[in-house]
Amino acid sequence: MLSLMAIVFENASLEVDTELNVYKRKVFLEFYKTACDMKSQMTLIAVSLVNTEQLLSTLSSEEKTVAFRTVCEKISKLVGHNNVYAYTTEKYAIMLERNKIKNYSIAENDYLIALEAMFNQSWTVENKKIYFNALVTVIHLPEDTDNVTLDSAFHRGRDLNFTDSNMILRNNEDVNIIRKRTRMLNAVRRACENRSFIVYYQPIWSVDSQSFVSAEALVRMDDTELGFIPPDEFISAAEEYGLISNLGEIVLEKVCEFYANYHPEQYGIKWIELNVSPYQLGDANIVQKFARLLHKYNVPVSFINLELTETVDVFRNSIFNDTLKQLKDYGFTFSMDDYGTGYSNLANLMSNNYKTVKIDKSLLWKATDKAGMDFLMITVNQLKSIKLQVLQEGVETKEQLDIITSFGGNLIQGYYFSKPLSDIDFIAYCKRFAG
């Protein structure tokens, strides 16, 4: 082991990040892999600086570099220069060999206390006083390596509260969350590689024609190791880890296969609602990918209606707008999903030429008194005033159906008619109503 470590450090002497004055990411990854392969008794202390854009807003780019280098210098002074690595410009790895430190459990605690004291002090760069927020995660090798990836160890997460201290230390419970996230990531990767996502179809009823005219394609995941995983969990994981485009393509291809196998238009199904994540719209090649799949299975573009959530307006930038225009120019139509949850407005709906607006189920479920009923009625009237079809989701009872239809809702989706069905069951369901 010592000889292998010596090789790593011999190469490391030529691999110093000149800006931060610590070893480069490449050296760290080699060292970490060696330690994992040899099951060495080591500790990784992952330090991630958080909110740097806000905290360093008064600094120039050169001054920011000085600030980051100062952090690395102080950490190096605390734990030794040979133990510090740059994972990125704002993320640093401390690797400590436990068998080389007397009373290591005490020493580790002392290091963490010293780190917190360091970050709770102000820093001065070019006579400007600044603060850093740091998220620190402790990973013990080899105990934790099976369930924790490096990306998870350095993951900054959301909703961090630095009210009491400028440093947050992840405890055992947090590490368990990281492990769960890692298992989730691996499950999503497996599903993408094996195309094992399952697509279900929830029928959509037309009030005007008194028939089923559409369905929403809903993706489900049943992992060999983790079992059934709720959609909000695996979809958010796919978004977070950059796998959402892969997932989206798989779902579209399965919908295209469904069309090619069953030709549901012969049973009155005119289109399928397909959810598109805002993150997918950042894929510059999404139009070409979608077009390739439609052509491969000979699916008319009119059969696919893309559902965008209200949150898409939060992500709006030139790239997303260009992508939406390209999708529209190709022939795709759009629905606004989750309308009423607080982001969109009528101006946005008018400017983007939506075909349908799906009212969030929460508005219907709150229509249990006059105030809730009035709000739902006003919402429907506003949408219809600008010539939009209104699709109400979450209809579960006859009373709810009567409410939304009395207000002028055009399309109905919910358990009152049917739960989401497999492709075979959906076709059988449609045949029953069509014939």
C-alpha positions as CSV (number, residue, x, y, z in Angstrom):
1,M,0.0,0.0,0.0
2,L,2.7,2.4,1.0
3,S,4.5,1.9,-2.4
4,L,1.3,2.7,-4.3
5,M,0.6,5.8,-2.2
6,A,4.2,6.9,-2.9
7,I,3.6,6.6,-6.6
8,V,0.5,8.7,-6.4
9,F,2.4,11.4,-4.4
10,E,5.4,11.2,-6.6
11,N,3.2,12.1,-9.6
12,A,1.4,14.6,-7.4
13,S,4.5,16.7,-7.1
14,L,3.9,17.7,-10.7
15,E,0.2,18.1,-10.3
16,V,-0.4,21.2,-8.2
17,D,-3.2,23.6,-9.0
18,T,-1.3,26.8,-9.5
19,E,-4.2,29.0,-8.6
20,L,-5.2,27.3,-5.4
21,N,-1.8,25.9,-4.5
22,V,-3.1,22.4,-3.6
23,Y,-3.1,19.2,-5.5
24,K,-5.4,18.9,-8.5
25,R,-8.6,16.9,-8.8
26,K,-6.8,14.2,-10.9
27,V,-4.3,13.5,-8.1
28,F,-7.2,13.3,-5.6
29,L,-9.1,10.8,-7.7
30,E,-6.1,8.6,-8.1
31,F,-5.4,8.7,-4.4
32,Y,-9.0,8.1,-3.5
33,K,-9.3,5.1,-5.9
34,T,-6.1,3.6,-4.6
35,A,-7.4,4.0,-1.0
36,C,-10.7,2.4,-1.9
37,D,-9.1,-0.5,-3.8
38,M,-6.8,-1.3,-0.9
39,K,-9.6,-0.7,1.7
40,S,-7.4,1.7,3.5
41,Q,-8.5,3.1,6.9
42,M,-8.9,6.8,5.8
43,T,-11.2,9.7,6.2
44,L,-12.4,12.0,3.5
45,I,-13.5,15.5,4.8
46,A,-15.4,17.0,1.9
47,V,-15.6,20.8,2.1
48,S,-18.1,22.6,-0.3
49,L,-18.3,26.4,-0.3
50,V,-21.9,27.5,-0.6
51,N,-23.6,30.7,-1.8
52,T,-20.3,32.0,-3.1
53,E,-21.8,34.1,-5.8
54,Q,-23.8,36.1,-3.2
55,L,-21.1,36.2,-0.6
56,L,-18.3,37.2,-3.0
57,S,-20.4,39.6,-5.1
58,T,-18.2,42.6,-4.1
59,L,-15.0,40.9,-5.4
60,S,-13.5,40.9,-8.9
61,S,-12.7,37.6,-10.6
62,E,-9.0,38.0,-9.6
63,E,-10.0,38.7,-6.0
64,K,-12.3,35.7,-5.9
65,T,-9.3,33.5,-7.0
66,V,-7.3,35.0,-4.1
67,A,-10.2,34.3,-1.7
68,F,-10.4,30.6,-2.8
69,R,-6.6,30.2,-2.5
70,T,-6.7,31.7,0.9
71,V,-9.3,29.1,2.0
72,C,-7.0,26.3,0.7
73,E,-4.0,27.8,2.4
74,K,-5.8,27.9,5.8
75,I,-7.1,24.4,5.4
76,S,-3.6,23.2,4.4
77,K,-2.1,24.9,7.5
78,L,-4.7,23.1,9.6
79,V,-4.3,19.5,8.3
80,G,-1.1,19.6,6.3
81,H,-0.5,20.6,2.7
82,N,-0.1,17.0,1.4
83,N,-3.6,16.2,2.6
84,V,-5.6,18.8,0.7
85,Y,-6.9,18.6,-2.9
86,A,-9.0,20.8,-5.2
87,Y,-12.1,18.8,-6.2
88,T,-13.3,22.0,-8.0
89,T,-12.5,25.7,-7.5
90,E,-15.1,25.8,-4.6
91,K,-14.9,22.2,-3.3
92,Y,-11.9,20.7,-1.5
93,A,-11.0,17.3,-0.3
94,I,-9.1,16.5,2.9
95,M,-7.7,13.0,3.0
96,L,-6.4,11.7,6.3
97,E,-4.8,8.3,7.1
98,R,-6.3,7.3,10.4
99,N,-3.5,4.9,11.3
100,K,-1.0,7.7,11.1
101,I,-2.7,10.0,13.6
102,K,-2.6,9.2,17.3
103,N,-6.0,9.2,19.0
104,Y,-7.6,9.8,15.6
105,S,-11.2,10.1,16.8
106,I,-10.2,13.0,19.0
107,A,-8.1,14.5,16.3
108,E,-11.0,14.4,13.7
109,N,-13.2,16.2,16.1
110,D,-10.5,18.8,16.7
111,Y,-10.1,19.3,13.0
112,L,-13.9,19.9,12.5
113,I,-14.0,22.3,15.4
114,A,-11.1,24.2,13.9
115,L,-12.7,24.3,10.5
116,E,-15.9,25.7,12.0
117,A,-14.0,28.3,13.9
118,M,-12.2,29.2,10.7
119,F,-15.4,29.7,8.6
120,N,-17.1,31.6,11.4
121,Q,-14.4,34.3,11.1
122,S,-14.4,37.0,8.5
123,W,-11.9,36.9,5.7
124,T,-10.2,40.0,4.2
125,V,-9.3,40.2,0.6
126,E,-7.9,43.4,-0.8
127,N,-9.3,45.3,2.3
128,K,-12.7,43.8,1.6
129,K,-14.3,41.8,4.4
130,I,-16.1,38.7,3.3
131,Y,-17.6,35.5,4.8
132,F,-17.8,32.0,3.5
133,N,-20.5,29.4,4.1
134,A,-19.2,25.8,4.1
135,L,-20.9,22.4,4.0
136,V,-18.7,19.7,5.4
137,T,-19.3,16.0,5.0
138,V,-17.2,13.3,6.7
139,I,-16.8,10.0,4.9
140,H,-14.9,7.1,6.4
141,L,-13.1,4.6,4.2
142,P,-13.8,1.8,3.6
143,E,-17.0,1.7,5.7
144,D,-18.9,4.3,3.6
145,T,-17.6,3.8,0.1
146,D,-20.1,1.2,-1.0
147,N,-23.1,3.6,-0.6
148,V,-21.6,7.1,-1.1
149,T,-20.3,8.5,-4.3
150,L,-17.9,11.4,-4.4
151,D,-20.5,13.6,-6.1
152,S,-22.9,12.8,-3.3
153,A,-20.3,13.7,-0.7
154,F,-19.7,17.1,-2.3
155,H,-23.3,17.7,-3.2
156,R,-24.4,21.0,-1.7
157,G,-28.1,20.2,-1.5
158,R,-30.9,22.7,-1.0
159,D,-32.5,24.7,1.8
160,L,-29.3,25.0,3.9
161,N,-29.7,27.1,7.0
162,F,-26.5,29.0,8.1
163,T,-28.3,31.0,10.8
164,D,-26.3,29.5,13.7
165,S,-23.0,28.9,12.0
166,N,-21.2,29.5,8.7
167,M,-20.4,25.8,8.6
168,I,-22.9,22.9,8.4
169,L,-21.6,19.5,9.3
170,R,-23.4,16.5,8.0
171,N,-24.1,14.0,10.7
172,N,-24.8,10.3,10.5
173,E,-28.4,10.9,9.5
174,D,-27.2,13.2,6.7
175,V,-24.8,10.6,5.5
176,N,-27.6,8.1,5.4
177,I,-29.5,10.6,3.2
178,I,-26.5,10.8,0.9
179,R,-26.4,7.0,0.8
180,K,-30.1,6.9,-0.2
181,R,-29.4,9.5,-2.9
182,T,-26.6,7.4,-4.2
183,R,-28.7,4.3,-4.3
184,M,-31.4,6.4,-6.1
185,L,-28.9,7.6,-8.6
186,N,-27.7,4.1,-9.3
187,A,-31.3,2.9,-9.7
188,V,-32.1,5.7,-12.3
189,R,-28.9,4.9,-14.1
190,R,-29.9,1.2,-14.3
191,A,-33.3,2.2,-15.6
192,C,-31.9,4.4,-18.2
193,E,-29.4,1.8,-19.3
194,N,-32.0,-1.0,-19.4
195,R,-34.9,1.2,-20.6
196,S,-36.9,-0.3,-17.8
197,F,-39.1,2.6,-17.0
198,I,-42.8,1.7,-17.4
199,V,-45.3,4.0,-19.0
200,Y,-48.9,4.1,-17.8
201,Y,-51.8,5.9,-19.4
202,Q,-54.6,7.8,-17.6
203,P,-57.6,8.4,-19.8
204,I,-58.9,12.0,-20.4
205,W,-62.6,12.5,-20.9
206,S,-64.0,15.1,-23.3
207,V,-67.2,16.8,-21.9
208,D,-68.0,18.1,-25.3
209,S,-67.9,14.7,-27.2
210,Q,-68.7,12.5,-24.2
211,S,-65.8,10.2,-25.0
212,F,-62.2,9.6,-24.2
213,V,-60.0,11.6,-26.5
214,S,-56.6,11.6,-24.9
215,A,-54.5,10.2,-22.1
216,E,-51.5,11.4,-20.0
217,A,-48.4,9.3,-20.3
218,L,-47.1,8.7,-16.7
219,V,-43.7,7.2,-16.1
220,R,-43.2,4.6,-13.3
221,M,-40.1,2.9,-12.0
222,D,-39.9,-0.5,-10.3
223,D,-36.2,-1.1,-9.5
224,T,-34.8,-4.6,-8.9
225,E,-33.1,-3.4,-5.7
226,L,-35.2,-0.6,-4.3
227,G,-38.6,-1.7,-5.5
228,F,-41.3,0.8,-6.5
229,I,-40.0,4.4,-6.3
230,P,-42.5,7.3,-6.3
231,P,-42.2,9.4,-9.5
232,D,-41.4,12.7,-7.7
233,E,-38.3,11.0,-6.2
234,F,-36.8,9.4,-9.3
235,I,-37.7,12.3,-11.6
236,S,-36.1,14.9,-9.3
237,A,-33.0,12.6,-9.0
238,A,-32.9,12.3,-12.8
239,E,-33.1,16.1,-13.1
240,E,-30.4,16.7,-10.4
241,Y,-27.9,14.2,-11.9
242,G,-28.4,15.2,-15.5
243,L,-30.3,12.1,-16.6
244,I,-33.7,13.7,-17.3
245,S,-33.1,14.0,-21.0
246,N,-32.3,10.3,-21.2
247,L,-35.4,9.5,-19.2
248,G,-37.6,11.8,-21.4
249,E,-36.4,10.1,-24.6
250,I,-37.1,6.7,-23.2
251,V,-40.7,7.7,-22.3
252,L,-41.3,9.3,-25.7
253,E,-40.0,6.2,-27.4
254,K,-42.2,4.0,-25.4
255,V,-45.2,6.2,-26.3
256,C,-44.2,5.9,-29.9
257,E,-43.9,2.1,-29.6
258,F,-47.4,2.2,-28.0
259,Y,-48.7,4.1,-31.1
260,A,-47.1,1.8,-33.5
261,N,-48.3,-1.3,-31.8
262,Y,-52.0,-0.3,-31.1
263,H,-52.9,2.7,-33.3
264,P,-55.0,4.1,-30.5
265,E,-56.5,6.7,-32.8
266,Q,-58.9,4.0,-34.1
267,Y,-60.4,4.0,-30.6
268,G,-60.9,7.8,-30.5
269,I,-57.6,8.7,-28.8
270,K,-56.4,11.8,-30.7
271,W,-53.3,12.7,-28.7
272,I,-51.2,11.8,-25.7
273,E,-50.1,14.3,-23.1
274,L,-46.3,13.9,-22.5
275,N,-44.6,15.7,-19.6
276,V,-41.4,17.6,-20.5
277,S,-39.2,18.7,-17.6
278,P,-37.9,22.3,-17.8
279,Y,-34.4,20.8,-17.6
280,Q,-35.0,19.0,-20.9
281,L,-35.5,22.3,-22.6
282,G,-31.9,23.0,-21.9
283,D,-30.9,20.2,-24.3
284,A,-30.1,21.9,-27.6
285,N,-30.7,18.7,-29.5
286,I,-34.1,17.9,-28.0
287,V,-36.0,18.7,-31.3
288,Q,-33.8,16.5,-33.4
289,K,-34.1,13.6,-30.8
290,F,-37.9,13.9,-30.7
291,A,-38.1,14.1,-34.5
292,R,-36.0,11.0,-34.9
293,L,-38.2,9.0,-32.7
294,L,-41.4,10.2,-34.3
295,H,-40.0,9.3,-37.8
296,K,-38.7,5.9,-36.6
297,Y,-42.2,4.8,-35.5
298,N,-44.1,6.8,-38.1
299,V,-46.0,8.8,-35.4
300,P,-47.7,12.0,-36.5
301,V,-46.4,15.0,-34.5
302,S,-50.1,15.9,-33.8
303,F,-50.3,12.8,-31.6
304,I,-47.9,14.2,-29.0
305,N,-48.9,17.2,-26.9
306,L,-46.1,18.4,-24.6
307,E,-47.0,19.3,-21.1
308,L,-44.9,22.0,-19.5
309,T,-45.2,22.8,-15.8
310,E,-45.8,26.3,-14.5
311,T,-42.3,26.3,-13.2
312,V,-40.9,26.4,-16.7
313,D,-41.4,30.2,-16.5
314,V,-38.9,30.3,-13.6
315,F,-36.3,28.7,-15.9
316,R,-36.9,31.0,-18.9
317,N,-33.9,32.1,-20.8
318,S,-33.0,32.5,-24.4
319,I,-32.0,28.8,-24.8
320,F,-35.4,27.6,-23.5
321,N,-37.3,30.1,-25.6
322,D,-35.4,29.1,-28.7
323,T,-36.1,25.4,-27.9
324,L,-39.8,26.0,-27.4
325,K,-39.9,27.9,-30.7
326,Q,-38.2,25.0,-32.5
327,L,-40.6,22.5,-31.0
328,K,-43.5,24.6,-32.0
329,D,-42.1,25.2,-35.5
330,Y,-41.7,21.4,-35.9
331,G,-45.4,21.0,-35.1
332,F,-45.6,20.2,-31.4
333,T,-48.5,21.6,-29.4
334,F,-48.3,22.5,-25.7
335,S,-50.3,22.2,-22.5
336,M,-49.7,24.1,-19.3
337,D,-49.6,21.7,-16.4
338,D,-50.2,22.4,-12.7
339,Y,-51.9,25.8,-13.4
340,G,-52.8,27.6,-10.3
341,T,-49.7,26.8,-8.2
342,G,-48.3,30.3,-8.4
343,Y,-46.0,30.9,-11.3
344,S,-47.9,31.6,-14.6
345,N,-50.2,34.3,-15.6
346,L,-52.6,34.9,-18.5
347,A,-50.0,36.9,-20.4
348,N,-47.7,34.0,-20.5
349,L,-50.4,31.7,-21.6
350,M,-51.4,33.9,-24.4
351,S,-47.9,34.5,-25.6
352,N,-47.0,30.8,-25.8
353,N,-50.0,29.6,-27.7
354,Y,-50.9,26.8,-25.4
355,K,-53.5,24.3,-26.6
356,T,-54.8,23.3,-23.2
357,V,-54.3,24.4,-19.6
358,K,-54.5,21.7,-16.9
359,I,-55.8,23.1,-13.6
360,D,-53.9,21.8,-10.6
361,K,-56.0,19.3,-8.6
362,S,-55.5,21.4,-5.4
363,L,-57.8,24.1,-6.8
364,L,-60.6,21.5,-7.3
365,W,-60.0,19.8,-4.0
366,K,-60.2,23.2,-2.2
367,A,-63.6,24.0,-3.8
368,T,-65.5,22.8,-0.7
369,D,-66.8,26.2,0.3
370,K,-67.9,29.3,-1.5
371,A,-64.5,30.9,-1.5
372,G,-62.9,27.8,-3.1
373,M,-65.7,27.4,-5.6
374,D,-65.6,31.1,-6.6
375,F,-61.8,30.9,-7.1
376,L,-62.1,27.8,-9.3
377,M,-64.9,29.3,-11.3
378,I,-63.0,32.6,-11.9
379,T,-59.9,30.6,-13.0
380,V,-61.9,28.6,-15.5
381,N,-63.7,31.7,-16.8
382,Q,-60.3,33.5,-17.3
383,L,-58.8,30.6,-19.2
384,K,-61.9,30.2,-21.4
385,S,-62.0,33.9,-22.1
386,I,-58.7,33.6,-24.0
387,K,-60.0,30.6,-25.9
388,L,-58.1,27.9,-24.0
389,Q,-59.3,24.4,-23.4
390,V,-59.6,23.6,-19.7
391,L,-58.4,20.2,-18.5
392,Q,-59.2,19.5,-14.8
393,E,-57.0,16.8,-13.2
394,G,-57.7,15.0,-9.9
395,V,-61.4,14.5,-10.4
396,E,-62.3,11.6,-8.1
397,T,-66.0,12.0,-7.3
398,K,-69.3,12.7,-9.1
399,E,-69.6,15.9,-7.1
400,Q,-66.2,17.1,-8.3
401,L,-67.2,16.2,-11.9
402,D,-70.4,18.2,-11.7
403,I,-68.6,21.2,-10.2
404,I,-66.0,21.5,-13.0
405,T,-68.4,20.8,-15.8
406,S,-70.8,23.4,-14.5
407,F,-68.0,25.9,-14.7
408,G,-67.3,25.0,-18.3
409,G,-64.4,22.6,-18.0
410,N,-63.7,20.8,-21.3
411,L,-61.5,17.8,-20.4
412,I,-61.5,15.6,-17.3
413,Q,-58.8,13.4,-15.9
414,G,-58.9,11.5,-12.6
415,Y,-59.7,8.4,-10.7
416,Y,-63.5,9.0,-11.2
417,F,-63.0,7.6,-14.7
418,S,-59.9,5.5,-14.3
419,K,-56.5,5.1,-12.5
420,P,-53.4,5.1,-14.8
421,L,-53.4,1.9,-16.9
422,S,-50.8,-0.2,-18.6
423,D,-50.8,0.0,-22.4
424,I,-52.8,-3.2,-22.8
425,D,-55.3,-2.3,-20.2
426,F,-55.7,1.2,-21.6
427,I,-56.5,-0.1,-25.0
428,A,-59.0,-2.6,-23.6
429,Y,-60.6,0.3,-21.6
430,C,-60.8,2.4,-24.8
431,K,-62.3,-0.4,-26.8
432,R,-65.0,-0.9,-24.3
433,F,-66.1,2.7,-24.5
434,A,-65.6,3.1,-28.2
435,G,-67.5,0.0,-29.2
